Amino acid sequence: MSNIADTLRSTYESGTTRSLAWRRHQLEQMNKMLTENEAAFLEALRTDLGKPAVEGFITDIAFVTGEVETMIKKLKKWNKPERVGTPMFNMPAKSHLVPEPLGVVLVIAPWNYPVQLLLVPAASAIAAGNCVVMKPSEVSAATSALLGQLVPKYMDPSAVSIVEGGVPETTDLLSQHFDHIFYTGNGTVGRVVMAAAVANLTPVTLELGGKSPVIIDESADLRVTARRIAWGKWLNAGQTCVAPDYLLVAESKQDALVEELRKAIGEFYGADPHLSDSYGRIVSPRHFDRLESLMAGGTAAIGGDTKSDERYIAPTVLVDVDPESQLMSEEIFGPLLPIIPMKSVADSIAFINARPHPLALYVFAENKNVVSNVLARTTAGGVTVNGTLMHLTNPNLPFGGIGESGMGGYHGKAGVRLFQHLKPVLTRGTKIDPSIAYPPYTDRKAKIFRRVL
Ligand code: NAD
């Protein structure tokens, strides 16, 4: 690991990555890697997660190529010094913010969107002018192996490196000196990463998870609500950091909502979702066992069936939920959807505010006052109103958490800025150099200062 870090550091110091042409070429190569090997990527995602090809294409291929294309298009603009105002007392002078790369960056990714969550931060770091070490998750082993084989073929190995492995390899990497660490995964390991970063005062971005709630007001359009929740929840079999974790529904609407969810599941995945080509699988037997045991926290109103040999868990809606159960105390990160009836939106807000800040929050309501009340009185990493997941697909909205759900945001320009220091530069002219600015401090000068400052 220290050889890798040393190689990248000397490349960084050579100035190679400062060239915009070099950055553009690396970004083009990343997209070439994805398009030329699309079939192999989709196959690896199917092996790891039973990911339907369309889902794999949208979330792990097109999402990345789209972000990277924007970075290529905006490369010059986003890396130009930004002129800012200069106060009178500095004159004559000009002021700029000069975007500078940070140096050598480490990106550690999880297994649920194993291409997107590794390559989008890595591309942002490259567009910003850094060298990068990428560490894919060992849990999505087939995708990790494919990336491990392809990245060195397509990208400059003296500046962009990939290290496969699990805890020992990551621990070893974390003992090296990086200029930024970008970690996506759970909060327990997030704390390990942050503790390791202390040694070198390395800044960290933590993209974590948590229980993302959905408020369903009595004014909501239940058919659209159910379809949008079903899509966001059962995409990737619920293994999405911003998937709806639980529903807080107006109690008068619970039964109707369950029926609409039943219809949506039927439309999306057929009468037996196990036979559907559009429904994924749980990533590993360990994760399957955890989810199966979480089901004890409620009663299955829809689904509930499992097949351990295939790591299949049906889209499942749980009612009569025990608020003290593990189902309601840890992030579900799978296809189980508990519903809790609520007497009022105020009660739903209080329920959410009694828990750590979520990564995402969703509110479904036709009543605009309900929406503004929820927005004003809750805190979350991001929000989609009358929808799920979609806020993270707009590159103009930085994506990230707050508190227990993480720190720092990326995507689009925010992602590139995350891996840069905006260096303030004040450039003064020399034609005028009034002596009022210098000692000795006479009474006359003091009076002038008091007037103009
Ligand atoms: P994971 O098990 O793949 O771990 C993530 C990374 O951490 C892996 O690369 C792994 O090798 C490394 N790691 C694991 N243990 C480590 C240790 N002790 N020391 C150093 N590194 C270690 O993935 P996970 O954590 O199970 O991912 C699921 C979590 O990630 C969920 O909480 C989910 O909400 C969150 N997540 C967040 C986002 C986001 O963008 N905010 C996206 C996806 C997932």
Residues whose N, C-alpha, C, O or C-beta is under 5 A from the ligand:
A	BS01	NAD	I108 A109 P110 W111 K135 P136 S137 E138 V139 G165 G166 V167 T170 T171 T184 G185 N186 V189 V192 E207 L208 G209 G210 C241 S405
